[in-house]
Amino acid sequence: MVDNCSCDICNNGVETEDHIVSGLELCESFLGASRLASSHSHIPRRGLTTMLLLCFWQLWKHRHDDVVSRGEQPSLRRLMTACKTECLRI
């Protein structure tokens, strides 16, 4: 149950799916750093879908576990490290 609908990362705006995926500076930096928004012609489509899902799962976990639960500052470096670790497992 949620008491407050404001975004825990930026404290601006209502935390919706659209806000989390495209309205956060962390997410924009994440997309740019990971190049998820660009073409990955060298990765098979099935692998790309899995990679995207794993990376967005890591984004959610970073937000929920690190920022909300532990009160840590959002960190693109930690998020990217977690994504690379998960993607190497597939």
Sequence and secondary structure as in RCSB ss.txt:
>XXXX:A:sequence
MVDNCSCDICNNGVETEDHIVSGLELCESFLGASRLASSHSHIPRRGLTTMLLLCFWQLWKHRHDDVVSRGEQPS
LRRLMTACKTECLRI
>XXXX:A:secstr
  S  B TTTSSSB  HHHHHHS HHHHHHHHHHTTTS  TTS HHHHHHHHHHHHHHHHHIIIIIIIIT     
HHHHHHHHHHHHHT 
